[in-house]
Amino acid sequence: MTPGVLAKPEELSKNTLRMIYSSVDNLKKGKTGKAVDFEKYCDYLKDEE
């Protein structure tokens, strides 16, 4: 994985901001999915040498 570039809020579309704010609101309300088990994805997450 490579680091992404952060964007200023005014550079994001209204739809993207709506989704971000909705996600944060759900997180604050405790509406979250189950934890992801990354063990089964280890082969895909390894850095290539």
C-alpha positions as CSV (number, residue, x, y, z in Angstrom):
1,M,0.0,0.0,0.0
2,T,1.2,3.5,-0.8
3,P,0.3,6.6,1.1
4,G,-2.4,8.7,-0.3
5,V,-2.7,12.5,-0.7
6,L,-5.0,14.3,1.6
7,A,-7.4,16.6,0.0
8,K,-9.0,19.8,1.5
9,P,-12.7,19.5,2.2
10,E,-13.6,22.1,-0.4
11,E,-11.8,19.9,-3.0
12,L,-14.2,17.0,-2.4
13,S,-17.5,16.5,-4.1
14,K,-20.7,17.0,-2.1
15,N,-21.5,13.3,-2.5
16,T,-18.1,12.3,-1.1
17,L,-18.4,14.7,1.9
18,R,-21.9,13.4,2.6
19,M,-20.6,9.8,2.7
20,I,-17.7,10.7,5.0
21,Y,-20.0,12.6,7.4
22,S,-22.5,9.8,7.3
23,S,-19.8,7.2,8.1
24,V,-18.4,9.3,11.0
25,D,-21.9,9.8,12.4
26,N,-22.6,6.0,12.2
27,L,-19.2,5.4,13.9
28,K,-20.1,7.8,16.7
29,K,-23.5,6.0,17.2
30,G,-21.8,2.6,17.4
31,K,-23.1,1.4,14.0
32,T,-20.1,-0.5,12.9
33,G,-19.4,-3.8,11.1
34,K,-17.6,-6.7,12.6
35,A,-13.8,-6.6,12.8
36,V,-11.8,-7.7,9.7
37,D,-9.6,-10.8,10.1
38,F,-6.5,-9.8,8.2
39,E,-4.8,-13.1,8.8
40,K,-6.5,-14.6,5.8
41,Y,-5.2,-11.8,3.7
42,C,-1.5,-11.9,4.8
43,D,-0.3,-13.2,1.4
44,Y,-1.8,-10.2,-0.3
45,L,-0.6,-7.7,2.3
46,K,3.1,-8.6,2.1
47,D,5.4,-6.0,0.6
48,E,7.1,-7.2,-2.5
49,E,10.9,-7.3,-2.3
